[in-house]
Amino acid sequence: MLRVVLLLALSLLALAQDYTAERAADHGIPVVRLADPMNGVEVAIVPSVGNTAYEMNVHGKNILYFPYADVAEFKKNPQLSGIPFLAPWANRLDGPGFWANGKRYAFDMSLGNVNTDGTNPIHGLLSSSPYWQVVSVAADKRSARVTSRLEFWRYPDLMAQWPFAHEYEMTYTLQDGTLEVHVTITNLSNAPMPVAIGFHPYYRIPDVPRDQWIGHIPARQRVVADNRLIPTGEYRPMDIPENFSLRDRTLDDGFIDLQRDAEGRAVFSIEAPGQNGKTRKIEAMFGPKYPAAVVWEPNTPNGQPQPFICFEPMTGVTNAVNLAHEGKYPDLQTIPPGGKWSESFWIRASGI
C-alpha cells in the first residue's frame, strides 16, 4: 500500500512539473503564456502587438524591461520594450528607401507606416504589427511553445514599402529555463530578397541598479558610425574590456566579428551580485546567422541610467542593404526565390 501511495505521489509531482502553454487574456488582450514550473520561468507574448514577448518572469521577477502597468496600456501606446521584432530592416537606414538587386526602392512616406528617428527610417514596419496570427500553442514534458505567422504579402501598405512577397514564422520555445526565439523567413517573390532583420530585446537585472551591472560583449571589432549612427563601412578593434562596468557608461554601438562558443553561439551577458553569494546573470546567445549586434545602454534626458541594456541580434550591420550596394558591406544575407532563412537566439537567467 505504501508503495502505491509513493508511486501516486511521484506521478502527481511529475505531472505538476510538466510545461504548460495556454491562450489567455491580460486585461482583455489575448496573450499566450508559456510556463516551465521546474525552473520557475514564465513567458508572456502578445501576438497582436508585434508578437512581442513582454514578460520573462524568473521566480516571479521580470528580466525584460516593460514600463507599462499592463498589456492593455501597452497596446494603446506601443513603444519598444520586451522583445520587439525589427523587420524587414533593423535599426536605421540612411534615407527613405533601400537598394536590392541593383535597384532602389523608395518609401512612400505618406502612408505613415515608416517610423523615423527624426531623419532616418528606423526599426522596420512590424514592431507593433497587429497582423500576427497564432498557428499553434503546445506543451509536453520537454518544452512549451507557440508559433505565429505574419503573411507580409497580404498587406498592400507593407508591400508598398518593401515589395518582396514573403512571410515570417516565429516560434517562442521555453525549455530547461531557457527561451529560444526562432524565426523563419520564406521568400515568395521571384527575386532574391535581402535579409536585414533583427530583434531589440530589453534586459534588466531585477532589484539591482544598472550602475552595479557588469557587462560582456563577445566582439573583436566595433562598427565605425557617423553622427547619425549610420555605419561608414569601417571598423576598429574592440576597446571595451571583456567584463566592463556599466557605471558612467552609455552605448549605442555596433559590433561584429563575434566570438562564439562550441555550439556556434555568441554569448552576451550582464551580471550583478546576488543574495547568499550567488551571481545574478542574464545571457543572450546569438546563432551564427546573427553575425552583428547593436548594444544600446542609454541614459534618461536628465542623465540618469535607464534601467535596461539591449543586446540586439542582427543579420548584418545597421544599413546593411545600402552599404552592400555601395560595396562597403560584403556580408549581406539574401534569400533566393522560393527559399527560406532561419535562425534563433536564446535567453537564460541564473541566480534570479
C-alpha angles and dihedrals in degrees: 000000000000090000091053091050091048093049090048091050092049091048092051090048091051090048091050091055096053117119117256134206122183144165109238143153129252111197089335096311117118111244138164121232125201120191136191103187095180091062098030095241126139127178128195124197128188107204095188093061104056093303085278123178102220101173133043101169115192110193087339098312121110112229090189120083107242112161097189131104089226142341093267089062089047091054092051093055111011116196126169111285137122108025109331121188115225115205156197080003131011126223119340137355121199094236145359096291145028142232125240130165092354095306130104118226113201121210120238097228091186090074090071097220097107112088120208136194087228093285113020130052108253141190099004127253106293111058092112099016118156092202100090115115122199110237101180142355117195145155137182138157091296106046150336119238147168127198123199132179135209116197099205093181092066095067119075095197090056094044090050089065101036106022098196115111105229144132139216130221117192126188125190110200124185113199133155091351093305126112117216119197109198125184130190121189120197117199107214095173128097095243134062111272122214116235110221102149131132145160130244106207119182113214130191138173104228117237094007122100115239092242088068096055125105116212134204125199113184097209134124097196139038124216115243110225137181126238090281090058089248113141116246095208091256130110137196133200118277110268101175114101117254090248111026135178117242090211112120091357133114127183137190097160142134126233134192140173091059121200112235138201127233090281092054094254125137106220119211118181151174124201141175138178114281137188124299092015094300122138118232107219138175120191129193114196122196124205120230095266088064097073096159137051140193117208116201121188109157137174127229118259089265092054100259119137114260108233096244147055126212122217100188119198110214134183089219141351119293111289090014094153093058096037089054090055089052091052092247100111118043096175101073110140121223137184118224120230108288091009134125136224123199137178142150142210126197137212126200135167134201135185092023 
